[in-house]
Amino acid sequence: MHALGDWLADLSGPVVYVVVTAMVFAEDALFFGFVLPGETAVIIGGALARQGSVDLVWLMVAVVLAAIAGDSVGYEIGRRLGPPLLDRRPLRRRAERVDKARDLIRRRGPAAVFVGRFVGFFRSLVPAMAGASKMPYRRFLLYNALAGLIWGVGNALLGYAAGAAYERAVSLVGRTVALATAGLVIVCLVVWRIRLYRRHHREHS
Protein backbone atom coordinates (compact mmCIF):
# COMPACT_ATOMS: atom_id res chain seq x y z
CA MET A 1 0.00 0.00 0.00
CA HIS A 2 2.83 2.40 0.86
CA ALA A 3 4.56 1.81 -2.49
CA LEU A 4 1.32 2.30 -4.39
CA GLY A 5 0.64 5.51 -2.47
CA ASP A 6 4.10 6.91 -3.26
CA TRP A 7 3.64 6.06 -6.93
CA LEU A 8 0.23 7.70 -7.19
CA ALA A 9 1.42 10.76 -5.27
CA ASP A 10 4.09 11.36 -7.93
CA LEU A 11 1.52 11.44 -10.75
CA SER A 12 -0.30 14.50 -12.04
CA GLY A 13 -3.97 14.98 -11.15
CA PRO A 14 -5.49 13.79 -14.46
CA VAL A 15 -3.26 10.72 -14.48
CA VAL A 16 -4.35 9.84 -10.94
CA TYR A 17 -7.98 9.76 -12.10
CA VAL A 18 -7.05 7.48 -14.99
CA VAL A 19 -4.92 5.09 -12.95
CA VAL A 20 -7.38 4.75 -10.05
CA THR A 21 -10.42 4.23 -12.28
CA ALA A 22 -8.49 1.81 -14.51
CA MET A 23 -7.53 -0.29 -11.50
CA VAL A 24 -11.12 -0.34 -10.24
CA PHE A 25 -12.44 -1.29 -13.68
CA ALA A 26 -9.83 -4.00 -14.34
CA GLU A 27 -10.28 -5.49 -10.87
CA ASP A 28 -13.85 -6.47 -11.77
CA ALA A 29 -13.98 -6.69 -15.55
CA LEU A 30 -10.77 -8.62 -16.20
CA PHE A 31 -10.44 -10.69 -12.98
CA PHE A 32 -7.38 -8.65 -11.99
CA GLY A 33 -8.72 -8.34 -8.45
CA PHE A 34 -6.32 -11.14 -7.58
CA VAL A 35 -3.37 -8.81 -8.27
CA LEU A 36 -4.72 -5.24 -8.56
CA PRO A 37 -5.74 -3.54 -5.30
CA GLY A 38 -8.59 -1.41 -6.63
CA GLU A 39 -9.98 -0.67 -3.19
CA THR A 40 -6.58 0.45 -1.92
CA ALA A 41 -6.18 2.72 -4.94
CA VAL A 42 -9.51 4.42 -4.18
CA ILE A 43 -8.54 5.03 -0.54
CA ILE A 44 -5.20 6.50 -1.61
CA GLY A 45 -7.01 8.60 -4.21
CA GLY A 46 -9.19 9.99 -1.42
CA ALA A 47 -6.09 10.90 0.59
CA LEU A 48 -4.63 12.66 -2.46
CA ALA A 49 -7.89 14.58 -2.81
CA ARG A 50 -7.32 15.90 0.69
CA GLN A 51 -3.91 17.14 -0.45
CA GLY A 52 -5.49 18.89 -3.40
CA SER A 53 -4.00 16.64 -6.09
CA VAL A 54 -7.46 15.65 -7.35
CA ASP A 55 -11.03 16.75 -6.75
CA LEU A 56 -12.88 14.51 -4.31
CA VAL A 57 -16.27 14.76 -6.03
CA TRP A 58 -14.90 13.96 -9.48
CA LEU A 59 -12.86 11.12 -8.01
CA MET A 60 -15.97 9.60 -6.46
CA VAL A 61 -17.94 9.96 -9.70
CA ALA A 62 -15.15 8.32 -11.70
CA VAL A 63 -14.72 5.47 -9.22
CA VAL A 64 -18.44 4.71 -8.99
CA LEU A 65 -18.82 4.65 -12.78
CA ALA A 66 -15.71 2.46 -13.15
CA ALA A 67 -17.02 0.02 -10.51
CA ILE A 68 -20.43 -0.26 -12.21
CA ALA A 69 -18.93 -0.57 -15.69
CA GLY A 70 -16.34 -3.11 -14.57
CA ASP A 71 -18.97 -5.31 -12.96
CA SER A 72 -21.15 -5.03 -16.06
CA VAL A 73 -18.30 -6.19 -18.28
CA GLY A 74 -17.59 -9.04 -15.87
CA TYR A 75 -21.28 -9.99 -16.02
CA GLU A 76 -21.21 -10.04 -19.82
CA ILE A 77 -18.06 -12.18 -19.86
CA GLY A 78 -19.72 -14.66 -17.53
CA ARG A 79 -22.92 -14.67 -19.59
CA ARG A 80 -21.06 -15.39 -22.82
CA LEU A 81 -18.44 -17.84 -21.57
CA GLY A 82 -20.55 -19.54 -18.91
CA PRO A 83 -19.30 -22.40 -16.68
CA PRO A 84 -16.12 -23.08 -18.75
CA LEU A 85 -14.85 -19.78 -17.41
CA LEU A 86 -14.49 -21.39 -13.99
CA ASP A 87 -12.23 -24.13 -15.34
CA ARG A 88 -9.43 -21.75 -16.20
CA ARG A 89 -6.18 -22.20 -14.32
CA PRO A 90 -6.25 -19.04 -12.10
CA LEU A 91 -9.67 -20.04 -10.77
CA ARG A 92 -8.90 -23.75 -10.41
CA ARG A 93 -6.27 -22.78 -7.85
CA ARG A 94 -9.02 -21.11 -5.83
CA ALA A 95 -11.66 -23.79 -6.25
CA GLU A 96 -12.89 -23.56 -2.66
CA ARG A 97 -13.53 -19.83 -2.90
CA VAL A 98 -15.15 -20.24 -6.31
CA ASP A 99 -17.53 -22.79 -4.80
CA LYS A 100 -18.40 -20.39 -2.01
CA ALA A 101 -19.09 -17.61 -4.50
CA ARG A 102 -21.29 -19.96 -6.54
CA ASP A 103 -23.16 -20.96 -3.40
CA LEU A 104 -23.62 -17.31 -2.47
CA ILE A 105 -25.15 -16.57 -5.88
CA ARG A 106 -27.43 -19.61 -5.61
CA ARG A 107 -28.70 -18.80 -2.11
CA ARG A 108 -28.80 -15.01 -2.15
CA GLY A 109 -29.42 -14.26 -5.83
CA PRO A 110 -29.09 -10.56 -6.71
CA ALA A 111 -28.28 -9.70 -3.10
CA ALA A 112 -25.00 -11.60 -3.60
CA VAL A 113 -24.02 -8.97 -6.15
CA PHE A 114 -24.35 -6.32 -3.46
CA VAL A 115 -22.53 -8.34 -0.78
CA GLY A 116 -19.77 -9.42 -3.17
CA ARG A 117 -18.74 -5.83 -3.84
CA PHE A 118 -17.47 -5.53 -0.26
CA VAL A 119 -15.51 -8.81 -0.11
CA GLY A 120 -12.16 -8.79 -1.90
CA PHE A 121 -12.14 -12.09 -3.78
CA PHE A 122 -15.88 -12.08 -4.46
CA ARG A 123 -15.68 -8.57 -5.89
CA SER A 124 -13.81 -9.93 -8.91
CA LEU A 125 -15.76 -13.15 -9.29
CA VAL A 126 -19.43 -12.57 -8.45
CA PRO A 127 -20.29 -10.41 -11.51
CA ALA A 128 -19.11 -13.12 -13.91
CA MET A 129 -20.88 -15.81 -11.93
CA ALA A 130 -24.07 -13.76 -11.99
CA GLY A 131 -23.81 -13.61 -15.77
CA ALA A 132 -23.07 -17.32 -16.01
CA SER A 133 -26.15 -18.06 -13.89
CA LYS A 134 -28.31 -16.07 -16.37
CA MET A 135 -29.39 -13.56 -13.76
CA PRO A 136 -31.49 -10.87 -15.52
CA TYR A 137 -29.23 -7.92 -16.26
CA ARG A 138 -31.67 -5.28 -15.02
CA ARG A 139 -31.81 -6.98 -11.65
CA PHE A 140 -28.04 -7.35 -11.60
CA LEU A 141 -27.55 -3.70 -12.54
CA LEU A 142 -29.76 -2.45 -9.71
CA TYR A 143 -27.75 -4.20 -7.00
CA ASN A 144 -24.49 -3.56 -8.81
CA ALA A 145 -25.12 0.20 -9.03
CA LEU A 146 -26.21 0.48 -5.41
CA ALA A 147 -23.17 -1.41 -4.14
CA GLY A 148 -20.82 0.48 -6.47
CA LEU A 149 -22.17 3.80 -5.22
CA ILE A 150 -21.75 2.95 -1.53
CA TRP A 151 -18.37 1.27 -2.05
CA GLY A 152 -16.90 4.00 -4.23
CA VAL A 153 -18.09 6.96 -2.19
CA GLY A 154 -17.32 5.24 1.11
CA ASN A 155 -13.73 4.32 0.27
CA ALA A 156 -12.96 7.72 -1.26
CA LEU A 157 -14.30 9.44 1.88
CA LEU A 158 -12.34 7.02 4.05
CA GLY A 159 -9.15 8.01 2.25
CA TYR A 160 -10.04 11.69 2.49
CA ALA A 161 -10.67 11.40 6.22
CA ALA A 162 -7.41 9.51 6.69
CA GLY A 163 -5.57 12.25 4.82
CA ALA A 164 -7.15 14.92 7.01
CA ALA A 165 -6.27 13.00 10.18
CA TYR A 166 -2.69 12.63 8.98
CA GLU A 167 -2.37 16.37 8.34
CA ARG A 168 -3.68 17.17 11.81
CA ALA A 169 -1.31 14.66 13.38
CA VAL A 170 1.67 16.17 11.55
CA SER A 171 0.81 19.64 12.80
CA LEU A 172 0.50 18.40 16.38
CA VAL A 173 3.20 15.79 16.91
CA GLY A 174 5.50 15.86 13.93
CA ARG A 175 6.01 13.75 10.84
CA THR A 176 7.69 10.69 12.42
CA VAL A 177 4.98 10.08 14.99
CA ALA A 178 2.30 10.81 12.40
CA LEU A 179 3.76 8.20 10.06
CA ALA A 180 3.83 5.66 12.89
CA THR A 181 0.21 6.46 13.73
CA ALA A 182 -0.82 6.19 10.10
CA GLY A 183 0.88 2.81 9.90
CA LEU A 184 -0.99 1.64 12.98
CA VAL A 185 -4.30 2.80 11.48
CA ILE A 186 -3.56 0.89 8.27
CA VAL A 187 -2.76 -2.27 10.26
CA CYS A 188 -6.01 -1.90 12.20
CA LEU A 189 -7.97 -1.50 8.96
CA VAL A 190 -6.35 -4.62 7.50
CA VAL A 191 -7.10 -6.64 10.66
CA TRP A 192 -10.69 -5.40 10.61
CA ARG A 193 -11.14 -6.41 6.96
CA ILE A 194 -9.64 -9.86 7.64
CA ARG A 195 -11.99 -10.41 10.58
CA LEU A 196 -14.94 -9.22 8.50
CA TYR A 197 -14.01 -11.65 5.74
CA ARG A 198 -13.61 -14.54 8.17
CA ARG A 199 -16.97 -13.80 9.79
CA HIS A 200 -18.57 -13.67 6.35
CA HIS A 201 -16.80 -16.94 5.51
CA ARG A 202 -18.19 -18.63 8.63
CA GLU A 203 -21.71 -17.39 7.96
CA HIS A 204 -21.72 -18.92 4.49
CA SER A 205 -19.87 -22.15 5.34
Steps between C-alpha positions, in 0.01 A plus 500: 500500500783740586673441165176549310432821692846640421454415133159664474619806692767560234243508218318806371133548589348381169723193498391412854137492384593272211713261704254466790196448277693258277596290801141495626368405156761229434455351847143402410487478122821307435533293822806704599366531854740220587795733431365857471398670826215713367361574844840612627540727198167670576597561864834647393319710240282639779810591701646676195174692465557632850841624386342675205649275231154401374143610560315276744161525328637420155704216647189348655303536176779336300543215748128424523462494121811281463369256764159472330650469152759246612237280661282528190785384278571215741131405485507495120815286496334252733180499294686428177762255625289330766625214723818432293627830634536339842726226365780738414825455688493816722158400633577129536763597756225667702236232458377523859436873476338459159262245651413740779431778251280265296313400814454865593347574159272196527373581850490879496438575132533870412581586861828310450598763245467765769682298768776392261603859433627530858696172515835502321502170312126501432520851357687364198305178462133558584414716194618229260323231698181705494526515122574129476192426712284699252392751761290769324726795426256764624486330837877463505549865406279625783701325771826564319437876478391528862804311627735689267365832625542415869838332448647773282381796704577328830859408416577840347366672814696258717819599320411868524437471873826311547684774313342767719588308817858463380532874436369580847737249657798651317414847625469376858770239553730507202551289191668194658229439757232573241646239266507246783138580584397473137670162480313383808169616350574309179580184699175537694304540176662188354425298816141624495455399135650155568265445794205619292593257224540211743164574662340513156677173416361331812148624433499347153685177585 
